């Protein structure tokens, strides 16, 4: 199969969604924020009536999860289908410690931009030259991101360094996603951490019996949403081969996440209960994971003239 995205030419976005359910039982563990707890909110149904809702997974967390499917954790390498895709690898003292695919802020990682070895930082600063004043040339910025890490373009970036155009270099996500649940009900439970040797021990030091309260949620409607912004991508003025690669790579991330990445937390293991639905444009069908895996190596090579040489850029991290 040769991927044909021509049906997308006149459309600004691809809007996709899929219904999910817990793989076992009916409860699931919500995402939690230190100062907020579970992200509950009042939503509204089509009739305008208030509905208790829960943000199961945020856009920022989903970006990290969609990036994670590109990395083969057990092998310590990029997945086979994406071999040849540029990224930045960071070493410290001769040992690889991280890379731009694994870092939450991608190229803006402190291990990449805060190293005392400024070789890459100075190289990036030189390539970004001319953006210090006036309106930021997003096309130039996109071209540089493609060179070092196309995933930074897909998931957005904020190069928050004063030396890099005054910290004004940012791109919103092309691919954004979140998971919501509606009509949620709290499932209260709890337990006790037992200390059979000294039940009355000092709990501040981890001794003694410690009762705890726990809240999970149940919902008849859990949905993962995906939004691929084609208009934003076209605005970067990249060539057709690169645009095709970025669309295919984005769809690959979604397909692979839905097959392998839905164990969000210890007690939040979800699965699709239907195929991925395209809401807009409805005439577009998302290729299968197998079709995307078969096409991506060729698409990567077709766009390779824009990549760094070598494609994996080495950065030395020095404190």
C-alpha positions in Angstrom: 0.0 0.0 0.0 1.1 3.5 -0.8 -0.3 6.1 1.6 -2.6 8.6 0.0 -3.5 11.7 2.1 -4.9 13.7 -0.8 -8.4 13.6 0.7 -7.0 15.8 3.5 -5.8 18.6 1.2 -8.7 20.9 1.8 -9.3 20.1 5.5 -7.8 22.1 8.4 -7.7 19.2 10.9 -8.3 15.5 11.4 -10.5 15.0 14.5 -10.5 11.4 15.8 -11.8 9.6 18.9 -12.2 6.2 20.3 -14.3 4.8 23.2 -12.4 3.1 26.0 -13.2 0.8 28.9 -11.2 -0.7 31.8 -9.7 -4.0 30.7 -10.9 -5.5 34.0 -13.7 -4.5 36.3 -15.3 -1.1 36.1 -13.0 1.2 38.1 -10.0 3.2 37.0 -7.5 5.3 38.8 -7.6 9.0 37.8 -4.6 11.2 37.0 -3.7 13.2 40.1 -2.2 16.6 40.5 -0.3 17.5 43.7 -2.4 20.7 44.4 -5.6 19.6 42.7 -6.1 15.9 43.1 -8.4 14.2 40.5 -9.2 16.7 37.7 -13.0 16.7 38.0 -15.2 19.3 36.3 -18.7 20.0 35.2 -19.3 19.3 31.6 -22.6 19.5 29.6 -24.4 17.0 27.5 -26.2 17.8 24.1 -29.3 18.9 26.0 -27.3 21.4 28.0 -27.6 19.6 31.2 -24.7 19.5 33.7 -22.6 16.3 33.7 -19.9 15.2 36.2 -16.7 14.7 34.2 -13.1 13.7 34.8 -10.0 14.5 32.8 -8.5 11.0 32.8 -5.3 12.1 30.9 -4.1 15.6 30.1 -2.8 17.0 26.8 0.7 17.3 28.2 0.7 13.8 29.5 -0.7 12.4 26.3 2.1 14.1 24.3 4.7 12.2 26.5 2.8 8.9 26.0 2.6 9.4 22.2 6.3 10.0 22.1 7.0 7.0 24.3 5.7 4.6 21.7 8.6 5.6 19.4 11.2 4.2 21.9 12.0 0.5 22.4 12.7 0.6 26.1 14.0 -3.0 26.4 16.4 -2.5 23.6 17.3 1.1 24.3 16.7 2.2 20.7 14.1 3.8 18.5 11.5 1.4 17.2 12.4 -0.4 14.0 9.7 1.3 11.9 11.2 4.7 12.8 14.9 3.8 12.3 16.6 6.7 10.6 14.4 9.4 12.2 16.6 12.1 13.7 16.8 12.7 17.5 19.3 14.0 20.0 21.2 11.6 22.2 22.7 12.9 25.5 25.8 11.3 27.1 27.5 12.0 30.4 31.0 10.7 31.1 30.8 8.3 28.1 27.4 6.9 29.1 24.2 7.6 27.3 21.7 9.1 29.9 18.7 10.3 27.8 17.6 11.6 24.5 15.1 14.1 23.0 12.5 11.5 22.5 12.4 10.6 26.2 12.7 14.2 27.6 9.4 15.8 28.4 10.4 19.1 27.0 12.3 17.6 24.0 15.0 19.9 22.7 14.4 22.3 25.6 15.6 19.6 28.0 18.2 20.9 30.5 20.4 18.0 29.6 20.6 19.4 26.1 20.5 23.1 26.6 22.0 23.6 30.1 25.2 21.6 29.6 28.5 23.4 30.2 29.6 21.8 27.0 27.9 24.4 24.7 28.9 22.8 21.4 25.3 22.0 20.4 23.8 25.0 22.1 26.1 27.3 20.1 25.3 25.4 16.9 21.6 25.8 17.5 22.0 29.5 18.3 23.9 30.1 15.1 21.2 28.2 13.0 18.5 30.3 14.7 20.3 33.5 13.9 18.2 36.3 12.6 15.3 35.5 14.8 16.4 37.7 17.7 14.2 40.7 16.6 10.9 41.1 14.9 8.3 38.5 14.3 9.6 34.9 14.7 10.0 33.1 11.4 8.1 29.9 12.2 9.1 28.3 8.9 12.8 28.7 9.8 12.2 27.3 13.2 10.2 24.3 11.8 13.0 23.6 9.3 15.5 23.4 12.2 13.3 21.2 14.3 12.8 18.8 11.4 16.6 18.6 11.2 17.2 17.5 14.8 13.9 15.9 16.0 10.7 15.9 14.0 8.8 14.8 17.1 9.5 18.3 18.5 7.5 19.7 15.7 4.6 17.2 16.2 4.3 17.7 19.9 5.3 21.4 20.1 8.2 23.1 21.8 9.2 26.1 23.8 12.9 27.0 23.7 12.8 29.1 26.9 16.3 30.4 26.7 17.1 34.1 26.6 20.1 33.5 24.3 17.8 31.8 21.7 15.8 34.7 20.2 15.0 36.0 23.7 13.1 32.9 24.7 10.4 33.5 22.1 10.8 30.4 20.1 7.7 28.2 20.6 5.4 26.1 18.5 2.1 24.7 19.6 1.4 21.0 19.1 0.4 19.7 15.7 -0.9 16.6 17.4 -2.9 17.0 20.6 -4.8 14.5 22.6 -6.7 14.0 25.9 -8.9 11.4 27.6 -12.2 12.4 29.3 -14.8 10.4 31.2 -18.4 11.5 31.6 -21.1 10.7 34.2 -18.3 9.8 36.6 -19.0 8.3 40.0 -16.4 8.2 42.9 -15.5 4.7 44.1 -14.2 5.0 47.6 -12.0 2.3 49.1 -9.0 2.1 51.4 -6.7 -0.2 53.2 -4.1 -0.4 56.0 -0.3 -0.6 55.7 0.4 -3.2 58.4 3.4 -3.4 60.7 3.1 -6.7 62.5 6.2 -6.1 64.6 5.3 -2.7 66.0 1.8 -1.6 65.1 2.2 1.6 67.2 5.5 2.5 65.6 6.4 6.0 64.5 4.4 6.4 61.3 6.5 9.5 60.3 9.4 7.2 59.8 7.5 4.5 58.0 6.8 2.2 61.0 3.4 1.3 62.5 0.0 0.5 61.0 -1.2 3.2 58.6 -4.8 3.3 57.4 -5.4 5.1 54.1 -8.3 6.3 52.0 -8.4 5.8 48.3 -10.7 7.2 45.6 -11.1 5.7 42.1 -13.7 6.4 39.5 -16.3 4.6 37.4 -17.9 5.9 34.2 -20.1 4.6 31.3 -18.3 6.9 28.9 -14.5 7.1 28.6 -13.2 8.6 25.3 -9.8 9.4 23.9 -9.7 12.4 21.5 -7.0 13.2 18.9 -6.6 16.4 16.9 -4.1 16.6 14.1 -3.8 20.2 12.9 -3.1 20.0 9.2 -3.5 23.8 8.7 -0.8 24.5 11.2 1.5 21.9 9.5 0.9 23.4 6.1 1.8 26.9 7.5 5.3 25.8 8.1 5.9 25.6 4.3 7.6 22.2 4.4 7.7 20.1 1.2 5.2 17.4 0.4 7.5 14.5 1.4 8.0 16.0 4.9 4.3 16.8 5.4 3.4 13.2 4.4 6.0 11.9 6.9 4.7 14.0 9.7 1.1 13.0 9.1 2.0 9.3 8.9 4.2 9.5 12.0 1.3 11.2 13.9 -1.2 8.5 12.9 1.4 5.8 13.7 1.7 7.2 17.2 -2.0 7.2 17.7 -2.4 3.6 16.4 0.4 2.3 18.5 -0.7 4.1 21.6 -4.1 2.6 21.3 -2.7 -0.9 20.9 0.1 -0.8 23.5 0.0 2.3 25.6 -3.3 2.4 27.5 -2.0 1.1 30.8 -1.8 4.7 32.1 -1.3 3.9 35.8 -1.2 0.8 38.0 -5.0 0.8 38.4 -5.9 2.5 35.1 -5.6 0.0 32.3 -7.9 0.7 29.4 -8.7 -0.7 26.0 -10.6 0.4 23.0 -14.1 -0.9 22.6 -14.4 0.2 18.9 -12.1 1.2 16.1 -10.7 4.7 15.8 -13.5 7.0 14.5 -12.7 9.9 12.2 -15.2 12.7 12.9 -13.7 15.2 10.4 -13.2 14.7 7.5 -15.5 11.7 7.6 -14.3 10.4 4.2 -10.8 9.8 5.6 -9.8 6.4 7.0 -6.8 6.1 9.3 -4.4 3.4 8.0 -3.8 0.4 10.2 -0.7 0.2 12.4 0.7 -2.5 10.1 0.2 -0.3 7.0 1.9 2.7 8.7 4.8 0.5 9.9 5.3 -0.7 6.4 5.3 2.8 4.8 7.3 4.8 7.4 10.8 3.6 6.5 10.3 4.8 2.9 8.7 8.1 4.0 11.7 8.7 6.4 14.1 8.2 3.5 12.1 10.4 1.2 12.4 13.3 3.7 16.0 12.6 4.7 17.5 15.5 2.8 16.2 17.7 5.6 17.8 15.7 8.4 21.0 16.3 10.3 24.1 14.2 9.3 24.5 12.0 11.2 20.8 11.8 12.0 21.4 11.1 15.7 23.0 14.3 17.1 25.3 13.6 20.0 25.3 16.1 23.0 27.7 15.8 25.9 26.1 16.8 29.2 28.5 18.4 31.7 27.4 19.8 35.0 
